[in-house]
Amino acid sequence: MIQKIWFTLVWVYVKLGLFFYSKEIKVLGSKNIPKKGAVLFAVNHPNGLVDPLYVTTTNSRQNHFLVRAASFKKPFIKKILESLYLMPIYRIRDGIQQLANNQEIFEKCFKILNKGETLMIFPEGSHDKKRTIRPLSKGFTRIISGALEKHPNLDIKVVPVGITYQHPSYFPAKVCINYGKPIATRVIFDADSSAKSINILKSEVTEQLKKLSVHITDDENYAEILQKLNDAQVDFTEVEKVNAMIENNTFPPKKLPKKNYLKPLKYIIILNNIIPFLLWKKAFKKIDEIEFIDTFRFSLNLFLCSFFYSLQAWVVSLFYGNLAGLFYLTISALLVLIYVKCSPTNAKKHLEFTEAGKQV
């Protein structure tokens, strides 16, 4: 009970933080989320640890998460992650000897699903900003088949979830969370052999994900298609519309980006957040994977900005009274909200990193 209360408090705090961080969070297909029963959310993974945050804060089910084991290295962080229903999943790159630990994690997943709860997994196995659905690993199908075999009366619904960002790693964020149609796994596994059922399930999830997010086939035409879409300043969060352009090979003409008339407001906000901003600039230099830019920026904003705004409001209240402190806090939050919600999200060149992690 205490853990659920803790999770709910963090969930509300993160949801509020994402509201201030994102220009728009578009949620489609939420009616497809089963209100009860075992559910496995199979999500594509374009943008680091903010991906599960956007998914879990846009549905009412309390989720358990499988994330890469590297996040659990530090004992203090490990305790925090476990308190929020996160579990490590080991990959070959973590060491072959570590793979044996996955069996214990799978057993926990079987129990979670048998209790009619939910599990979130990223079956592509790693994050990648490319606008393409990559081949899915068999990990999530092993969890499904193992749980069904161990619990004959259990049925598990797999709900594919597509995440599409207007521009990954840029602020303010604009994102579409698109929930697909539930796949009844018991029907599939009862009708065919385990090996064939696994392939059928992977195929169905893959096909849905290609429609639920913007998907450009990763071939020799990828860069050209992406450039045409960026030149046309398309709204990538209009997933169905953009996928139709790609499928029909028909793209709008080039379009000039919108001017950001709120840029002066940005500098006012930076001055009001000078310490968090300087800490972010220092942290940015240490990020060696582009997909983690949003993760670190959002995390720092969530904790540091809220702390320093509160601290500065308290200082103002000491000198000018509580009403003045409340007024300062309200105006500061309102300025951020205006900039985030009203700034244009133009197409931009994706950030690139050298092997040393330096921006180019």
C-alpha positions in Angstrom: 0.0 0.0 0.0 2.8 2.4 0.9 4.6 1.7 -2.4 1.4 2.3 -4.4 0.9 5.7 -2.6 4.5 6.6 -3.3 4.2 5.6 -6.9 1.0 7.7 -7.3 2.7 10.8 -5.8 5.6 10.4 -8.1 3.2 9.7 -11.1 1.3 13.0 -10.4 4.6 14.9 -10.0 6.0 13.6 -13.3 2.8 14.1 -15.1 2.8 17.8 -14.0 6.4 18.1 -15.0 5.7 16.7 -18.5 2.8 19.2 -18.9 5.3 22.1 -18.4 8.0 20.4 -20.5 5.8 19.6 -23.5 4.1 21.9 -26.0 1.6 19.1 -26.7 1.0 15.5 -25.6 -1.3 14.0 -28.1 -2.9 10.7 -26.9 -4.7 8.5 -29.4 -6.4 5.1 -28.9 -6.8 5.4 -25.2 -10.1 3.5 -25.5 -8.0 0.4 -26.5 -6.5 0.1 -23.0 -8.2 -2.7 -21.1 -9.6 -1.4 -17.9 -8.7 -4.7 -16.0 -6.8 -7.9 -16.6 -3.2 -8.7 -17.5 -1.7 -6.3 -20.1 1.7 -6.1 -21.7 2.4 -2.7 -23.3 4.9 -3.2 -26.2 6.4 0.2 -26.9 8.8 1.5 -29.5 11.8 3.3 -28.1 13.0 6.5 -29.8 14.0 8.7 -26.9 15.6 7.2 -23.8 13.9 7.1 -20.3 11.3 9.8 -21.1 9.5 7.2 -23.3 8.1 5.2 -20.4 7.2 8.4 -18.6 5.0 9.6 -21.4 3.3 6.2 -21.7 2.7 5.6 -18.0 1.3 9.1 -17.4 -1.2 8.8 -20.3 -3.0 5.7 -19.1 -4.7 4.9 -15.8 -3.2 1.5 -15.3 -0.4 1.3 -12.7 2.6 -0.1 -14.7 5.6 -2.3 -13.9 8.6 -1.6 -16.2 11.4 -3.5 -17.7 14.4 -1.3 -18.3 18.1 -2.0 -19.1 20.1 -3.3 -16.2 22.8 -0.6 -16.6 20.4 1.8 -14.9 20.5 -0.2 -11.6 24.3 -0.1 -11.0 24.3 2.4 -8.1 22.6 1.0 -5.0 20.7 4.2 -4.1 19.3 4.6 -7.6 18.5 0.9 -7.6 16.3 1.3 -4.5 14.5 4.3 -6.0 13.8 2.5 -9.3 12.6 -0.7 -7.6 10.2 1.4 -5.5 8.7 2.7 -8.7 8.1 -0.8 -10.1 11.1 -0.8 -12.4 12.9 -4.1 -13.0 16.3 -4.7 -14.7 16.5 -6.7 -17.9 20.0 -8.0 -18.9 21.3 -8.1 -22.4 24.4 -9.7 -24.0 26.3 -6.5 -23.8 25.9 -6.6 -20.0 27.9 -9.9 -20.1 26.8 -13.4 -21.0 27.0 -14.5 -17.3 24.4 -11.8 -16.4 21.7 -13.3 -18.7 20.9 -16.0 -16.2 19.5 -13.2 -13.9 16.7 -12.7 -16.4 15.0 -15.9 -15.4 14.4 -14.4 -11.9 13.0 -11.3 -13.6 10.8 -13.4 -15.9 9.3 -15.2 -12.8 8.4 -11.8 -11.3 6.8 -10.9 -14.6 4.7 -14.1 -14.6 3.4 -13.2 -11.1 2.6 -9.7 -12.1 0.6 -10.8 -15.1 -1.1 -13.6 -13.2 -2.4 -11.0 -10.7 -4.1 -9.1 -13.6 -1.6 -6.2 -13.5 0.4 -4.5 -16.3 3.9 -4.7 -17.7 5.6 -2.2 -20.0 8.5 -3.4 -22.2 10.4 -2.0 -25.1 10.8 -5.0 -27.5 13.2 -3.2 -29.9 15.8 -3.8 -27.1 17.5 -0.4 -27.3 16.7 3.3 -28.0 17.3 4.9 -31.4 16.1 8.3 -32.6 15.6 7.0 -36.2 12.0 7.2 -37.4 11.8 3.5 -38.1 10.5 0.4 -36.3 13.4 -1.9 -35.7 13.3 -5.7 -35.5 11.8 -6.9 -32.2 13.6 -9.1 -29.8 12.0 -12.3 -28.5 12.2 -11.2 -24.8 8.6 -10.1 -24.6 7.3 -13.2 -26.3 9.2 -15.4 -23.9 7.5 -13.6 -21.0 4.1 -14.1 -22.7 4.6 -17.8 -23.5 6.1 -18.5 -20.1 3.2 -16.9 -18.2 0.6 -18.6 -20.3 2.3 -22.0 -19.9 2.6 -21.5 -16.1 -1.0 -20.2 -15.6 -3.4 -22.1 -17.9 -6.4 -19.9 -17.0 -4.5 -16.7 -17.7 -5.1 -14.5 -20.8 -2.7 -11.6 -21.6 -3.6 -8.7 -23.8 -0.6 -7.2 -25.7 -1.2 -3.5 -26.5 1.3 -2.1 -29.0 2.1 1.6 -28.3 3.7 4.0 -30.8 5.6 7.0 -29.7 6.4 9.8 -32.2 8.2 13.0 -31.3 8.0 16.1 -33.4 11.8 16.5 -32.8 13.5 14.2 -30.3 15.9 15.9 -28.0 14.6 19.4 -28.6 12.7 21.6 -26.1 9.8 22.2 -25.9 8.8 18.6 -26.6 5.8 17.6 -28.8 4.8 14.0 -28.8 2.1 11.6 -29.9 1.3 8.5 -27.8 -0.8 6.1 -29.9 -2.3 3.0 -28.3 -3.0 0.1 -30.7 -5.6 -2.6 -30.6 -5.2 -5.3 -27.9 -3.9 -8.7 -29.1 -5.3 -11.7 -27.3 -2.3 -13.9 -26.8 -4.1 -17.0 -25.5 -5.9 -17.5 -28.8 -2.6 -17.4 -30.7 -0.6 -19.7 -28.4 -3.5 -22.3 -28.2 -3.8 -22.5 -32.0 -0.2 -23.0 -33.0 3.1 -24.3 -31.7 5.2 -22.1 -29.4 7.7 -21.2 -32.1 5.0 -20.3 -34.7 3.0 -18.4 -32.1 6.0 -16.3 -31.2 6.6 -15.3 -34.8 2.9 -14.5 -35.3 2.9 -12.3 -32.1 6.1 -10.5 -33.2 4.6 -9.9 -36.6 1.3 -8.5 -35.3 3.1 -6.2 -32.9 5.5 -5.0 -35.6 2.8 -4.2 -38.1 0.8 -2.2 -35.5 3.8 -0.3 -34.4 4.6 0.7 -38.0 1.1 2.3 -38.2 1.1 3.7 -34.6 4.3 5.7 -35.1 5.9 7.4 -38.1 7.8 4.7 -39.9 10.3 5.2 -42.6 11.9 2.0 -43.9 15.6 2.0 -42.9 17.1 1.6 -46.4 19.0 3.8 -48.9 16.0 6.1 -49.3 15.6 6.8 -45.5 17.7 10.1 -45.4 16.0 11.5 -48.5 12.5 10.8 -47.3 13.2 12.3 -43.9 14.7 15.4 -45.5 11.6 15.9 -47.6 9.4 15.7 -44.5 11.6 18.1 -42.6 11.7 20.5 -45.6 7.9 20.5 -45.7 7.8 21.3 -41.9 5.3 18.4 -41.4 3.8 17.8 -38.0 5.2 14.3 -37.3 2.6 13.9 -34.5 0.0 13.6 -37.2 1.1 10.0 -37.5 -1.5 8.7 -40.0 -1.2 11.6 -42.3 2.7 11.5 -42.4 2.7 7.7 -42.9 0.3 8.2 -45.9 2.8 10.6 -47.4 5.6 8.1 -47.0 3.6 5.2 -48.4 2.3 7.2 -51.4 5.7 8.9 -51.9 3.9 12.3 -52.1 5.3 15.1 -50.0 4.2 18.7 -49.6 6.4 21.5 -51.0 9.2 23.1 -49.0 8.0 25.5 -46.3 9.8 28.1 -44.4 10.0 27.6 -40.6 7.8 29.8 -38.4 9.5 32.6 -36.6 9.7 32.3 -32.8 8.6 35.6 -31.6 8.8 34.3 -28.0 12.6 34.0 -28.1 13.1 37.1 -25.8 10.9 35.3 -23.2 13.3 32.4 -23.3 16.2 34.5 -22.1 14.0 35.9 -19.3 13.2 32.4 -18.2 16.9 31.4 -18.3 17.9 34.4 -16.1 15.2 33.4 -13.7 16.6 29.8 -13.7 20.3 30.7 -14.1 21.6 28.1 -11.6 19.6 25.1 -13.1 20.5 26.4 -16.6 24.3 26.4 -15.8 24.0 22.9 -14.2 22.2 21.7 -17.4 24.9 23.1 -19.6 27.6 21.3 -17.6 25.6 18.0 -17.6 25.0 18.3 -21.4 28.7 18.1 -22.1 28.8 14.6 -20.4 25.9 13.1 -22.5 27.3 10.8 -25.1 24.0 9.4 -26.5 21.6 11.8 -28.2 18.6 9.8 -27.0 19.4 10.7 -23.4 19.3 14.5 -23.9 15.6 14.7 -23.1 16.0 12.3 -20.2 18.6 14.4 -18.5 17.1 17.8 -19.4 13.6 16.8 -18.2 15.0 15.2 -14.9 17.1 18.3 -14.1 14.2 20.7 -14.9 11.8 18.6 -12.9 13.8 18.6 -9.7 16.1 21.7 -9.9 13.7 24.2 -11.4 10.9 23.3 -9.0 13.4 23.5 -6.1 14.9 26.9 -7.1 11.6 28.4 -7.9 10.3 27.5 -4.5 13.5 28.7 -2.9 13.4 32.0 -4.7 9.7 32.4 -3.9 10.6 31.9 -0.2 13.3 34.5 -0.3 10.9 37.0 -2.0 8.3 36.2 0.8 10.9 37.0 3.5 11.5 40.5 2.1 8.1 41.4 0.7 5.5 39.0 2.3 3.8 35.8 1.5 1.6 37.3 -1.2 4.6 38.6 -3.1 6.2 35.2 -2.9 3.1 33.5 -4.2 2.8 36.1 -7.0 6.5 35.5 -8.0 6.0 31.8 -8.1 2.7 32.1 -10.2 4.3 34.5 -12.7 7.4 32.4 -13.1 5.3 29.3 -13.8 3.0 31.2 -16.2 6.0 32.5 -18.2 7.3 29.0 -18.7 3.9 27.8 -19.6 3.4 30.5 -22.2 6.8 29.8 -23.8 6.4 26.0 -23.9 2.8 26.0 -25.2 3.1 28.8 -27.8 6.6 28.3 -29.3 6.7 26.9 -32.8 8.1 23.4 -33.3 9.9 23.8 -36.6 11.8 21.1 -38.4 15.4 21.1 -37.4 18.6 19.3 -38.2 18.9 16.4 -35.8 21.7 16.7 -33.3 24.7 14.5 -34.0 27.5 13.3 -31.7 31.0 12.2 -32.4 32.4 9.1 -30.7 33.8 11.4 -28.0 30.3 12.7 -27.2 30.8 16.2 -28.5 28.0 17.9 -30.3 28.7 18.7 -34.0 
